[in-house]
């Protein structure tokens, strides 16, 4: 007896759609990460050297902290 599987979508269509959704999702996540780093960098830059020292940072470490994923 032969069986015919009708549950699969047309080849290429689903993969293109999933790639498009993944691209838009990655783009949104990258924009969000960039904005988070920008806000963090601006907040830390506004602190005085004394305030930075109180939290254990120096001016040279601001970019590294803003780009790190440890805090988020």
Steps between C-alpha positions, in 0.01 A plus 500: 500500500634843411489796730514866405619753757306826473619664822816653355510849359642579161878477508672836502200702612518412868876533512488843335229617738686370804824662381319830448346486847836405652669790319246753628520352849882517501486856372262601779719332763811673367329840509383433855851395610651810335248724676562333837877552458443863399283572804748329734795685347322835534402434861852398600657790311285743699645374830795674662834325548420465870164335429663262251764410758224427752358233270844369411536640149729740319428709191691254283269215596174668399494366142575147614226507760250646253572226246508209744210260538572432866279775638204446268 
